[in-house]
Amino acid sequence: MPAPRRRILVTVIAVVAILSIGLFVRARTSSDGAQAAKTAGAAAARAVPVTLAKVEKKDVPVWLEGLGTVAAWQQVTVRPQVDGRLDKVLFTEGQVVHKGDVLAQIDPRPFSAQLHQAAGALARDRAQLHDAEINLARYRELRAGKLIAQQQVDDQAAQAGQVAGTVQADEAQIETAQLNLDYARVRSPLDGVVGVRQVDAGNLVRATDVNGLVVITQVDPTALFITVPQDVLPQLTAAMARGEVPVEAWSRDGSVKLGGGVLFVIDNQINQATATLRLKCKLPNPERKLWPNQFIKARLLLETRKGATVIAASAVQRGPNGTFVYLAGKDGKAVERPVEIGLSVGDLAIVEKGLQAGESVVIEGQNQIRPGSTLQARGAKP
C-alpha cells in the first residue's frame, strides 16, 4: 500500500478511536452524575433522628459567677493594755464569746495600790484647798476693812488656785488608776470565736507583746471576697444602683449551697496585673458553714430578664453568616433560621430576634442536617 494511503488510514483509525473514547467517557460521566443525584435525593429523603425543644418565654435570672474566699468580718488580736502577771485565763479555745466578756485576769494588786495612793493624795490636797479657800475669804474681809494690802489677797488667791489645780491632777490620777485596774480584766472587744491561746497563766504579759493573748474572729456575719473580670464592672454598678445585689455561696463542686447574702462593696481599684476586680460581700453565717480562708464558688444576681425568649444553648449554630438554628417546619423538614443571641445564661440562650415562642428547634443531631432534610423527632425536651 502506498505511503500516502497508509497515513490516511492511520489518521482515520486514530480519529475513530478518539471519538469512541470521548463517547465512552461522556456516557460514564452521565451515569455517575445520575447516580450521585440519586444518592443525594435518597439522602435528602432519609429521615434524620433529632431532638427538639420548644422556644419559650420566661423570666431568666442573669448570674455572674466567680471564685470566692471567705474571710472574717472582723478579726482582733487581743493584747493586754497594762503590764503584769497573767493570773487567770477564763476562756476555752474555740469558745464563742460576746463583746464585754472577761477573757483573762492580770494581777490587779499593783493597780489597786496605785488607786489607793491617788485617793490619799486627793484627800490631802482637798484639805489644803479647803484651808487655802478659808484663808482667802479671811484676807478678803481684812482687805475690805483696809487692814492688809491687796497684794496679800492676790497671793492667797494664787495659792488657792494652785492647790485647786493639784486637786484636779489628783482626780485625773484616780481616773487613770481606775482605768488600769479595769484593764487588768481583759475583755472581748467583739462577738466572735476565740482561737488558740498564745499565753498561759503565770506568764508576765506586756502591752507591747506582738502575739497578744488570743485572736478573736467574727464569723457571723462573715465576709466573702470574689474576684471577677474587670469587664463586668458596668453591669455590677448598674445592679447596685437598682438595689441590693443577692449573692450565693456554694461548695467548690457546686453541689451544696452554703449561704446567701448581699454585695457589700466594690473595691475602689482594679488589679492591673490580672485585670480583675475584687468584690466584698456580707453573708449571715449562723450555722458556721462558711469559715475564714475557705475557697468556694460564688454567684451574684445581676438582673432578671422578664419575659425573655429562650432556647437551649445547644440549639445555636455558627456559620459564615452568623448564628442560626434549625427549625422543624410544619412539613417535618429542616428550616435554617438566622437568629440574634443577646446573652447565654448557663445552658440557656436568650434570643433577641429570629424566633417566636412555641416554635420547635433542633438541639441534638444538627451535624447530619441540611436545609430541607426530613426530621424524625426522638422526643421533645423542655
Secondary structure, DSSP 4 states (H G I P E B T S, - for coil): --HHHHHHHHHHHHHHHHHHHHHHHHHHHHHHHHHHHHHHHHHHHSEEEEEEEE-EEEEEEEEEEEEEEEEEEEEEEE--SS-EEEEEE---TT-EE-TT-EEEEE--HHHHHHHHHHHHHHHHHHHHHHHHHHHHHHHHHHHHTT-S-HHHHHHHHHHHHHHHHHHHHHHHHHHHHHHHHHHTEEE-SSSEEE----S-TTSEE-TT-SS-SEEEEEEEEEEEEEEEEGGGHHHHHHHHHHS--EEEEE-TTS-SEEEEEEEEEE-SS-BTTTTEEEEEEEE--TT----TT-EEEEEEEEEEEEEEEEEEGGG-EEETTEEEEEEE-TTSBEEEEE-EEEEEETTEEEEEES--TT-EEEEE-GGG--TT-EEEE---B-
